[in-house]
Amino acid sequence: MKFLVLGATGRTGVLFIKKALDQGHQVTALVRRADAIVDSRTQIVSGDVTDAAVIATAARGHDAVISTLGVKNARRTPTLVTDTVRAVIASAKTSGVDRFVIVSAFGVGDSLAKASFLVGPIFRTVLRKTYADKAASEVLLRASNLKWTLEYPGALNDKDTTRYTAVALEDATKLPIFPSTSRASVAEFLLHCAVQHTFIRQTVIVTDTK
């Protein structure tokens, strides 16, 4: 398969790209700078991830768009995720690529109600602006015609494990008090979901399995 990756230089994006390439898939990375450091086997396209025309051109001929995009500074780019999702939705009209798998976060939107008393307050305060952007983007996504999948990992860690549990948001009844997910698991789920065409138009909570 051929994947266009947004957020390719981030820690999760790097892992996804390596996994995809090692399994024989082809990857194009849309990055801000042409000199960005990515796996040498990757095709690089430079441009703005919030520009629908740029995404459409880069995505043409691919099977799916994968986003591991993260926000480093919510004050500087308060609507980055929403603007990117809006651009991906618009790009599909000309690129023909309507499969979109994106990393969000547990605690966004309806999942906040499933958060424990320990992590709920963090989502409502420290992460409020970042999560508001993600939630707004998902309203657009759900109203679109894209074959989307939203991945909701817990607090990210750098463990090597790829043993994880994936459950649709509406089916999640018992979750860890403090959900945690390795970036390796996040990348593994993204790739498996894209290749196997699973969880289409669903939100999925992904947590490490002990």
Protein Blocks (a to p, Z undefined) as FASTA:
>chain_A
ZZddehklpmklmmmmmmmmmnopacddddfblkbccdfkbccddddfklmklmmmmmgo
pabdcdfbdcfblmlmmmlmmmmmmmmmmmmmmnopabdcddddehiajllmmpcfklmm
mmmmmmmmmmmmmmmmmmmmmmmmbdcdddddddddfbfbfcdcdddfklpmbdcfbacd
dfklmmmmmmmmmmnopaihiacdddddZZ
